[in-house]
């Protein structure tokens, strides 16, 4: 091997090492006295209403199981559950369809800290596709936020973990959709016995049959933000979980659209939660 070959080989090796270093997730986020070192990066598609073109990058201080987060109704909530009880944290970076940042959220347990921001520091997106995202977000000089300061140096390069393929539901949302439609009808009528049967154990304290005043207040809370009736736009089922996309008008004549999570318990589909936004 001649000198020129050795030199070219060394240069190639150096370039590969530099690329690997640049692509590796790393950096830190500091808020007050809480500092988190980034060791892992994960990316997921945002399924929330009106934000379907966004990608959510989670930079964590410990490894996580990515697939359950990708499959979850709420990725952040699923990640919180995985990190619960650990001295660990994450930074969630939102990237919109145009490639700009759409917010950052920091969360840490033991010690507890949380913080969100947008428009601070320098955000750079190196590349983005449906399969992978790479970039950085840096705030070198500490910035003040009330009685604390923050700074961060975030680098990420990761594949997008997509949700497990599911079964598309029919125009009425199948059995989960029919259960949701029946729930809305019972809410509209104020049918407490039917609601107890549909909601299960939670109805015991939400709609106490022996306390009409509390039941009336509970019924009002359950109705708030929910459409009186809904059109089911689509539905996807994964095992005992189904997510419906719905739209309808609530009791205040506000049009709502978004997602509904239905969970199968035994032979019955039950409402778990929703994420509905007002739309024009």
PADRENMAR-186498 format. One line per 3 residues: number of its first residue (from 0); their letters; for each residue x, y, z of N, C-alpha, C. Coordinates in steps of 0.2 Angstrom, whole numbers, padded with zeros to 4 digits. Last residue first. Example, Ala and Ser with C-alpha at 12.3 -4.5 7.8 and 13.67 -1.06 7.14 Angstrom:
PADRENMAR-186498
1	sa	0064:-0011:0035:0068:-0005:0036:0064:0000:0039  0066:-0028:0039:0062:-0022:0039:0066:-0016:0039
end
This chain:
PADRENMAR-186498
279	xxx	-0317:0129:0060:-0322:0134:0056:-0327:0130:0052  -0317:0119:0075:-0315:0120:0068:-0320:0125:0065  -0310:0113:0090:-0315:0117:0087:-0312:0119:0080
276	xxx	-0305:0096:0093:-0303:0103:0092:-0309:0107:0089  -0303:0082:0103:-0307:0086:0098:-0306:0093:0098  -0299:0068:0108:-0295:0074:0107:-0298:0078:0101
273	xxx	-0305:0057:0121:-0305:0060:0115:-0301:0066:0114  -0306:0041:0129:-0305:0048:0129:-0305:0051:0122  -0314:0029:0130:-0309:0030:0134:-0307:0038:0135
270	xxx	-0329:0020:0128:-0326:0026:0127:-0320:0027:0132  -0329:0002:0124:-0330:0008:0129:-0326:0014:0127  -0336:-0012:0118:-0332:-0006:0117:-0334:-0001:0121
267	xxx	-0337:-0029:0125:-0340:-0022:0124:-0335:-0017:0122  -0333:-0041:0129:-0336:-0040:0123:-0338:-0033:0121  -0319:-0035:0137:-0324:-0041:0137:-0326:-0041:0130
264	xxx	-0317:-0020:0131:-0317:-0023:0138:-0322:-0029:0137  -0309:-0010:0120:-0313:-0016:0121:-0312:-0019:0127  -0309:0008:0118:-0306:0002:0121:-0311:-0004:0122
261	xxx	-0307:0022:0108:-0312:0017:0111:-0308:0011:0113  -0304:0038:0106:-0301:0032:0108:-0306:0028:0111  -0305:0050:0093:-0309:0047:0099:-0305:0040:0100
258	xxx	-0300:0065:0086:-0300:0058:0087:-0303:0056:0093  -0309:0078:0077:-0304:0075:0080:-0304:0068:0081  -0320:0093:0078:-0317:0087:0074:-0311:0085:0077
255	xxx	-0334:0103:0080:-0328:0099:0083:-0326:0094:0078  -0342:0118:0080:-0341:0112:0076:-0334:0109:0079  -0354:0124:0092:-0347:0124:0090:-0345:0117:0086
252	xxx	-0366:0124:0098:-0365:0126:0091:-0358:0127:0089  -0365:0120:0111:-0364:0127:0110:-0364:0129:0103  -0366:0106:0110:-0372:0109:0112:-0371:0117:0112
249	xxx	-0356:0103:0094:-0358:0102:0102:-0364:0106:0104  -0356:0094:0079:-0357:0100:0083:-0359:0099:0090  -0343:0084:0072:-0350:0085:0074:-0350:0092:0078
246	xxx	-0332:0071:0067:-0334:0078:0067:-0341:0078:0069  -0319:0059:0070:-0326:0061:0070:-0326:0068:0069  -0310:0044:0069:-0309:0051:0067:-0317:0054:0066
243	xxx	-0306:0032:0081:-0310:0035:0077:-0309:0042:0075  -0296:0019:0085:-0296:0026:0085:-0301:0028:0080  -0296:0005:0097:-0299:0008:0090:-0298:0016:0091
240	xxx	-0290:-0010:0103:-0289:-0002:0103:-0292:0000:0096  -0287:-0023:0103:-0293:-0021:0108:-0293:-0013:0108  -0281:-0023:0087:-0282:-0027:0093:-0288:-0024:0097
237	xxx	-0283:-0008:0081:-0277:-0012:0082:-0279:-0016:0088  -0293:0000:0069:-0293:-0004:0075:-0286:-0008:0075  -0298:0016:0064:-0293:0011:0063:-0293:0007:0070
234	xxx	-0309:0026:0054:-0308:0022:0060:-0302:0017:0059  -0318:0041:0048:-0314:0035:0047:-0312:0032:0054  -0328:0049:0052:-0325:0050:0045:-0321:0044:0043
231	xxx	-0344:0049:0058:-0338:0046:0059:-0334:0046:0052  -0352:0063:0065:-0351:0059:0059:-0344:0056:0059  -0362:0063:0080:-0356:0064:0076:-0356:0060:0070
228	xxx	-0371:0074:0091:-0371:0068:0087:-0364:0069:0082  -0366:0083:0099:-0372:0080:0101:-0373:0074:0097  -0348:0082:0103:-0353:0083:0099:-0360:0080:0101
225	xxx	-0341:0089:0118:-0342:0083:0114:-0348:0085:0109  -0338:0099:0126:-0334:0098:0121:-0335:0092:0117  -0348:0092:0139:-0344:0098:0137:-0338:0096:0132
222	xxx	-0353:0080:0144:-0356:0083:0138:-0351:0089:0135  -0347:0078:0156:-0346:0073:0151:-0348:0076:0144  -0352:0089:0163:-0345:0089:0162:-0343:0084:0156
219	xxx	-0366:0086:0164:-0363:0092:0161:-0356:0092:0159  -0365:0075:0172:-0367:0074:0165:-0365:0080:0161  -0360:0080:0184:-0356:0075:0180:-0358:0075:0173
216	xxx	-0371:0088:0187:-0365:0091:0186:-0360:0086:0182  -0381:0077:0189:-0382:0083:0184:-0375:0086:0182  -0375:0070:0199:-0376:0067:0193:-0377:0072:0187
213	xxx	-0376:0079:0210:-0369:0077:0207:-0370:0074:0200  -0390:0079:0211:-0386:0085:0209:-0379:0084:0207  -0394:0066:0213:-0396:0069:0207:-0392:0075:0206
210	xxx	-0387:0053:0220:-0386:0060:0221:-0387:0064:0214  -0388:0040:0216:-0391:0042:0223:-0390:0049:0224  -0381:0038:0205:-0388:0037:0204:-0391:0040:0211
207	xxx	-0367:0048:0200:-0370:0044:0205:-0378:0044:0205  -0357:0049:0188:-0365:0050:0188:-0368:0046:0193  -0344:0047:0192:-0346:0053:0188:-0353:0054:0188
204	xxx	-0344:0036:0200:-0342:0043:0203:-0344:0049:0199  -0349:0027:0191:-0351:0026:0198:-0350:0033:0202  -0343:0028:0179:-0349:0031:0180:-0352:0031:0187
201	xxx	-0332:0020:0180:-0331:0027:0181:-0337:0031:0182  -0336:0007:0177:-0335:0009:0184:-0334:0016:0185  -0346:0010:0162:-0343:0005:0167:-0342:0009:0174
198	xxx	-0351:0017:0152:-0345:0019:0155:-0342:0015:0160  -0363:0009:0149:-0358:0011:0143:-0351:0013:0146  -0371:0008:0160:-0369:0002:0157:-0363:0003:0152
195	xxx	-0372:0022:0163:-0368:0018:0168:-0366:0011:0164  -0379:0026:0152:-0373:0028:0153:-0369:0024:0158  -0392:0020:0155:-0388:0018:0149:-0381:0020:0149
192	xxx	-0395:0027:0167:-0394:0019:0167:-0390:0017:0161  -0396:0040:0162:-0391:0038:0166:-0390:0031:0167  -0398:0049:0148:-0400:0042:0150:-0395:0039:0155
189	xxx	-0398:0061:0142:-0397:0061:0149:-0399:0054:0152  -0398:0062:0129:-0405:0061:0132:-0404:0062:0140  -0385:0064:0126:-0390:0069:0123:-0396:0069:0127
186	xxx	-0379:0053:0131:-0377:0059:0134:-0383:0064:0132  -0385:0043:0122:-0387:0043:0129:-0385:0049:0133  -0378:0048:0110:-0386:0048:0110:-0388:0048:0118
183	xxx	-0365:0045:0113:-0367:0052:0112:-0375:0053:0112  -0366:0031:0114:-0364:0035:0120:-0366:0042:0119  -0369:0027:0101:-0374:0026:0106:-0372:0030:0112
180	xxx	-0357:0031:0095:-0363:0034:0093:-0369:0033:0098  -0348:0022:0101:-0347:0029:0102:-0354:0033:0100  -0353:0010:0096:-0353:0011:0103:-0352:0018:0105
177	xxx	-0351:0012:0082:-0358:0011:0085:-0358:0012:0092  -0337:0012:0082:-0341:0018:0080:-0348:0017:0083  -0334:-0002:0086:-0332:0004:0091:-0336:0011:0089
174	xxx	-0340:-0009:0076:-0343:-0009:0082:-0340:-0004:0087  -0338:0003:0062:-0339:-0004:0065:-0342:-0004:0072  -0338:0016:0057:-0334:0015:0062:-0334:0008:0065
171	xxx	-0346:0017:0047:-0349:0019:0053:-0345:0018:0059  -0338:0013:0036:-0340:0020:0036:-0344:0022:0043  -0327:0002:0044:-0331:0004:0039:-0334:0011:0040
168	xxx	-0309:0002:0048:-0316:0001:0050:-0320:0004:0045  -0294:-0006:0045:-0298:0000:0044:-0305:-0002:0045  -0283:-0012:0056:-0288:-0014:0052:-0293:-0008:0051
165	xxx	-0265:-0008:0056:-0271:-0010:0059:-0277:-0012:0054  -0247:-0008:0058:-0253:-0008:0053:-0259:-0011:0057  -0241:0002:0071:-0242:-0005:0068:-0248:-0005:0064
162	xxx	-0234:0018:0066:-0238:0014:0070:-0239:0007:0067  -0216:0020:0064:-0223:0021:0062:-0227:0016:0066  -0202:0029:0068:-0206:0023:0070:-0213:0024:0068
159	xxx	-0190:0036:0058:-0197:0037:0060:-0200:0030:0062  -0173:0036:0063:-0178:0034:0059:-0185:0035:0062  -0163:0051:0067:-0167:0044:0069:-0172:0043:0063
156	xxx	-0154:0062:0074:-0154:0058:0068:-0157:0052:0069  -0151:0077:0083:-0155:0071:0082:-0154:0068:0075  -0146:0087:0097:-0144:0084:0090:-0148:0078:0089
153	xxx	-0146:0102:0106:-0150:0096:0104:-0148:0093:0097  -0143:0111:0119:-0139:0109:0113:-0141:0102:0111  -0148:0124:0129:-0149:0118:0126:-0145:0117:0120
150	xxx	-0154:0133:0144:-0150:0133:0138:-0150:0125:0135  -0161:0144:0156:-0161:0138:0152:-0156:0138:0146  -0165:0150:0172:-0162:0151:0166:-0162:0144:0162
147	xxx	-0177:0157:0183:-0173:0152:0181:-0170:0154:0174  -0187:0166:0187:-0181:0165:0191:-0176:0160:0189  -0192:0169:0171:-0193:0171:0178:-0187:0170:0182
144	xxx	-0180:0164:0161:-0187:0163:0162:-0189:0163:0169  -0166:0169:0151:-0170:0169:0158:-0177:0167:0157  -0154:0158:0143:-0159:0163:0143:-0163:0163:0149
141	xxx	-0137:0155:0140:-0143:0155:0144:-0148:0160:0143  -0132:0153:0123:-0131:0157:0129:-0138:0156:0133  -0136:0142:0114:-0129:0142:0117:-0130:0146:0124
138	xxx	-0147:0132:0109:-0148:0139:0112:-0141:0139:0117  -0151:0123:0095:-0146:0125:0099:-0148:0132:0102  -0155:0108:0086:-0158:0114:0089:-0154:0117:0095
135	xxx	-0154:0099:0071:-0152:0101:0078:-0156:0107:0080  -0157:0083:0062:-0156:0091:0063:-0154:0092:0070  -0167:0072:0053:-0160:0074:0056:-0160:0081:0056
132	xxx	-0177:0058:0050:-0177:0065:0051:-0170:0066:0055  -0186:0046:0039:-0180:0048:0044:-0180:0056:0044  -0197:0043:0032:-0194:0038:0035:-0189:0040:0040
129	xxx	-0202:0054:0026:-0207:0050:0029:-0204:0044:0034  -0189:0065:0029:-0193:0061:0024:-0198:0058:0029  -0177:0078:0030:-0183:0075:0033:-0186:0071:0027
126	xxx	-0162:0085:0036:-0165:0082:0031:-0172:0079:0034  -0158:0096:0044:-0153:0094:0039:-0157:0090:0034  -0164:0110:0051:-0166:0103:0049:-0162:0101:0043
123	xxx	-0161:0120:0065:-0158:0118:0058:-0161:0111:0057  -0163:0133:0076:-0166:0127:0073:-0163:0125:0066  -0157:0142:0089:-0156:0141:0081:-0158:0134:0080
120	xxx	-0167:0151:0101:-0161:0147:0099:-0161:0146:0091  -0185:0151:0101:-0179:0152:0104:-0173:0148:0101  -0197:0147:0096:-0194:0153:0093:-0187:0155:0096
117	xxx	-0204:0140:0111:-0204:0140:0103:-0201:0147:0101  -0206:0129:0125:-0204:0135:0122:-0205:0135:0114  -0208:0123:0141:-0210:0122:0134:-0208:0129:0131
114	xxx	-0205:0112:0155:-0204:0118:0152:-0205:0117:0144  -0202:0104:0171:-0205:0104:0164:-0205:0111:0161  -0196:0093:0183:-0195:0099:0180:-0199:0098:0173
111	xxx	-0191:0083:0197:-0196:0085:0193:-0195:0092:0190  -0176:0073:0198:-0180:0078:0200:-0185:0080:0195  -0189:0065:0194:-0184:0064:0199:-0177:0067:0197
108	xxx	-0192:0068:0177:-0194:0066:0183:-0188:0064:0188  -0195:0081:0165:-0190:0077:0168:-0193:0074:0175  -0197:0088:0149:-0201:0085:0155:-0195:0080:0158
105	xxx	-0200:0100:0137:-0195:0097:0141:-0198:0094:0147  -0204:0104:0121:-0207:0103:0127:-0202:0098:0131  -0206:0115:0107:-0201:0111:0111:-0204:0110:0118
102	xxx	-0212:0120:0091:-0212:0120:0098:-0207:0114:0101  -0210:0118:0078:-0217:0120:0080:-0217:0119:0087  -0198:0122:0066:-0199:0120:0072:-0206:0122:0074
99	xxx	-0200:0118:0048:-0199:0123:0054:-0201:0119:0060  -0205:0110:0038:-0198:0109:0040:-0196:0114:0045  -0218:0110:0034:-0213:0115:0030:-0206:0114:0033
96	xxx	-0224:0102:0043:-0223:0100:0036:-0219:0104:0032  -0214:0104:0059:-0220:0104:0055:-0219:0102:0047  -0209:0096:0073:-0206:0099:0066:-0212:0099:0062
93	xxx	-0205:0097:0090:-0211:0097:0085:-0208:0100:0078  -0197:0088:0102:-0196:0093:0097:-0202:0092:0091  -0196:0084:0118:-0200:0083:0112:-0200:0089:0108
90	xxx	-0185:0077:0129:-0187:0083:0125:-0190:0081:0119  -0186:0068:0145:-0186:0069:0137:-0187:0076:0135  -0179:0059:0158:-0183:0064:0155:-0182:0064:0148
87	xxx	-0176:0051:0175:-0175:0052:0168:-0180:0057:0165  -0177:0041:0186:-0173:0048:0186:-0171:0049:0179  -0193:0034:0186:-0186:0034:0185:-0183:0041:0185
84	xxx	-0207:0035:0188:-0203:0032:0193:-0195:0031:0192  -0210:0034:0171:-0213:0035:0177:-0209:0031:0182  -0207:0031:0158:-0202:0034:0162:-0204:0035:0169
81	xxx	-0219:0026:0152:-0212:0022:0152:-0207:0024:0157  -0227:0036:0154:-0229:0030:0158:-0222:0026:0158  -0222:0046:0145:-0222:0047:0152:-0223:0041:0156
78	xxx	-0225:0039:0133:-0218:0040:0135:-0218:0041:0143  -0239:0040:0133:-0236:0034:0133:-0229:0034:0135  -0240:0054:0132:-0243:0051:0138:-0240:0044:0139
75	xxx	-0235:0057:0120:-0231:0059:0126:-0234:0056:0132  -0244:0050:0111:-0237:0048:0112:-0233:0050:0118  -0259:0044:0113:-0255:0050:0115:-0248:0048:0116
72	xxx	-0262:0032:0107:-0267:0038:0106:-0263:0044:0107  -0248:0022:0102:-0252:0025:0107:-0257:0031:0104  -0239:0017:0093:-0246:0015:0093:-0251:0018:0097
69	xxx	-0227:0024:0097:-0230:0025:0090:-0237:0023:0089  -0226:0018:0109:-0227:0025:0109:-0230:0027:0102  -0223:0004:0106:-0229:0006:0110:-0231:0014:0110
66	xxx	-0211:0006:0099:-0217:0004:0095:-0223:0006:0099  -0200:0010:0108:-0203:0015:0103:-0210:0013:0100  -0195:0009:0123:-0198:0005:0118:-0202:0009:0114
63	xxx	-0180:0019:0127:-0187:0017:0127:-0189:0012:0122  -0165:0023:0136:-0169:0020:0130:-0176:0019:0132  -0164:0040:0143:-0163:0033:0143:-0167:0030:0137
60	xxx	-0166:0053:0139:-0159:0051:0143:-0158:0044:0144  -0171:0057:0123:-0172:0055:0129:-0165:0053:0133  -0181:0066:0112:-0174:0065:0114:-0174:0063:0121
57	xxx	-0192:0064:0099:-0191:0063:0107:-0184:0062:0108  -0201:0072:0087:-0194:0069:0089:-0194:0069:0096  -0214:0072:0077:-0212:0073:0084:-0206:0069:0085
54	xxx	-0220:0080:0063:-0216:0074:0065:-0214:0076:0072  -0235:0085:0054:-0229:0086:0059:-0226:0079:0061  -0247:0083:0047:-0240:0083:0044:-0234:0084:0048
51	xxx	-0257:0083:0056:-0255:0077:0054:-0249:0077:0050  -0263:0093:0064:-0256:0092:0064:-0253:0086:0061  -0277:0092:0063:-0274:0098:0061:-0266:0098:0061
48	xxx	-0277:0080:0077:-0281:0084:0072:-0278:0091:0070  -0262:0070:0079:-0268:0075:0081:-0271:0079:0075  -0252:0062:0075:-0259:0060:0073:-0264:0065:0075
45	xxx	-0236:0064:0070:-0241:0067:0074:-0248:0065:0071  -0224:0050:0069:-0229:0055:0066:-0234:0057:0070  -0209:0050:0078:-0215:0048:0077:-0220:0053:0073
42	xxx	-0192:0046:0083:-0197:0050:0079:-0203:0047:0078  -0179:0047:0095:-0185:0043:0092:-0189:0048:0088  -0163:0045:0102:-0168:0049:0099:-0173:0045:0095
39	xxx	-0153:0046:0117:-0156:0042:0112:-0161:0047:0109  -0146:0054:0126:-0142:0048:0124:-0146:0045:0118  -0144:0070:0133:-0147:0066:0128:-0143:0060:0126
36	xxx	-0145:0074:0150:-0140:0073:0144:-0144:0068:0139  -0152:0088:0158:-0153:0081:0155:-0148:0080:0150  -0152:0096:0173:-0149:0096:0167:-0150:0088:0165
33	xxx	-0159:0108:0184:-0160:0101:0181:-0157:0101:0174  -0159:0120:0189:-0154:0116:0191:-0154:0109:0188  -0165:0128:0174:-0163:0129:0181:-0157:0124:0183
30	xxx	-0163:0116:0162:-0168:0121:0165:-0167:0122:0172  -0155:0110:0149:-0154:0112:0156:-0160:0117:0157  -0151:0097:0138:-0156:0102:0140:-0155:0104:0147
27	xxx	-0138:0091:0127:-0141:0092:0133:-0147:0097:0133  -0131:0079:0115:-0132:0086:0118:-0135:0086:0125  -0137:0067:0103:-0133:0069:0109:-0135:0077:0111
24	xxx	-0137:0055:0090:-0141:0060:0095:-0137:0061:0101  -0126:0056:0076:-0128:0053:0083:-0132:0058:0087  -0121:0063:0066:-0128:0060:0065:-0130:0058:0072
21	xxx	-0109:0067:0069:-0113:0072:0068:-0120:0070:0068  -0102:0055:0070:-0103:0059:0076:-0108:0064:0075  -0103:0050:0057:-0107:0046:0062:-0108:0051:0069
18	xxx	-0095:0060:0051:-0102:0059:0049:-0106:0056:0054  -0083:0057:0057:-0086:0064:0058:-0093:0063:0056  -0081:0044:0052:-0081:0045:0059:-0085:0052:0061
15	xxx	-0080:0047:0038:-0085:0042:0041:-0086:0043:0048  -0069:0055:0038:-0075:0057:0036:-0081:0053:0038  -0059:0046:0043:-0060:0052:0046:-0067:0055:0045
12	xxx	-0059:0037:0032:-0061:0034:0039:-0063:0040:0043  -0054:0045:0022:-0061:0042:0021:-0063:0040:0028  -0042:0048:0027:-0046:0053:0026:-0053:0051:0025
9	xxx	-0036:0035:0027:-0036:0039:0033:-0042:0044:0032  -0036:0033:0013:-0040:0028:0017:-0041:0032:0024  -0028:0042:0008:-0035:0042:0006:-0039:0038:0011
6	xxx	-0016:0038:0014:-0018:0045:0016:-0026:0045:0014  -0014:0026:0008:-0014:0026:0015:-0018:0033:0017  -0012:0030:-0005:-0018:0025:-0003:-0019:0026:0004
3	xxx	0000:0037:-0004:-0006:0040:-0006:-0012:0036:-0004  0009:0028:0000:0008:0033:0004:0001:0036:0002  0004:0011:-0005:0008:0017:-0005:0005:0022:-0001
0	x	0004:-0006:0000:0000:0000:0000:0004:0006:0000
end
